[in-house]
Amino acid sequence: MEDRTSIALENIETPPMDLQGTGKHGYRFWRSPVLPYEEEWKLVYRDLEPSDTANPKAADVDWLHIVFRMKNTFANVDRVDRVLRETLGFGIAKELPYGRFNYARQLVLEDQKTLFLVGGEHQRDTAMIAIPGSALQFMDLEKVRRLGADKLQGWITRVDLYADFLEGEYTVDQAVKDYQAGLYNSGGRKPSHRYVGPLEATEGSEGRTLYIGRRENGKLVRVYEKGKERGIGSGPLSKWVRAELELHGSCPETKKGRVIPWDILTRPGCYLAGSCKALAFISETCDKVKTVAVKVVSSLITAVKHAKRISGRVINVLRDMGYSPSQIIKLLCRDDFPDWYEKKAHARSGFEDKILGWCREIFG
């Protein structure tokens, strides 16, 4: 009688779904129906592999899409509103007259940034919570994980991870060299790439970007000069470089594509470092306070530049007509603040002192 253990694994057909399972990070395992049962299942699908040596906080989350099952009824919308308030501490503020991301209805939450989307002919009774980085920076990501995984029982269809190098510790030039050396390879193959911008770093340029991979394939890496992108052509903030990983996932029920694990929200540094050899060096703790402060100050630099171009001559006319500085300020000031400046949130999160320090350093 033939020894069953000698059967070649490559001759075994894909087992039925009742012999398959999912590991804690979304990997798919299977147990062969013809070989003796083993406690350890065979690993045949391993797409996202976090680095166990990287610091979990060495990166942060910049964009998030959570999709979950929900029929488009007003009663269900009210229930989601209650869940949001119980978990995040705020709920739905208003509904906009147009949809987004192929959903028919778009509702804005009270933070004025997070979106709740529902309805649409081809959405198969699903809804989406879309959270941009400007909202995530003030959220407890463990609460966000609990909202999506436990309360809504959904799945992640998009997540962006990033690490900032404010002093230019990693550059676009180095990323190009790493790509040429095969350090961005996936499965032994070189991914597609695209380079945008001048060949060499120059002051006053809008910056350079290296794209590696394709969004259509579910995985895209961007390394770009963030400071110059925000209009800072010279000075210390012009060295600011960002490395981003954009991942797209699918519903676990489909058994197709990439399943993004929920712990990516609480261990972004591990997943960014594990995404490719080029970024495996990321191990230092991400200074979130400093990063948020740089974003605010860089926005202020751009705003001052535009204000000077638009209002500078008007101010000169008012001064020439004898108006005092306080009168000019009263004439030109508004009662609200721009979207990028949230004084209460910055003060509550401990960012305000860092912001003031940067402003004094730059503006004097």
Secondary structure, DSSP 4 states (H G I P E B T S, - for coil): ---GGGS-GGGSPPPPGGGEEE-TTS-EEE--SSSPP-SSPEEEE------SSS-TTSSEEEEEEEEEE----HHHHHHHHHHHHHHTS--EEEEESS-BTTBSEEEEETTSS-EEEE--TTSTTEEEEEEEHHHHTTS-HHHHHHIIIIIS--EEEEEEEEEEETT-SS-HHHHHHHHHTTTT-BTTBPPPEEEES-SS--TTS---EEEEEEGGGTEEEEEE-HHHHTT--SSGGGG-EEEEEEEE---GGGT-SPPPPGGGTT-HHHHHHHS-GGGTT--SPP-HHHHHHHHHHHHHHHHHHHHHHHHHHHHHHHHHTT--HHHHHHHH--SS--TT--HHHHHHHT-HHHHHHHHHHHH-
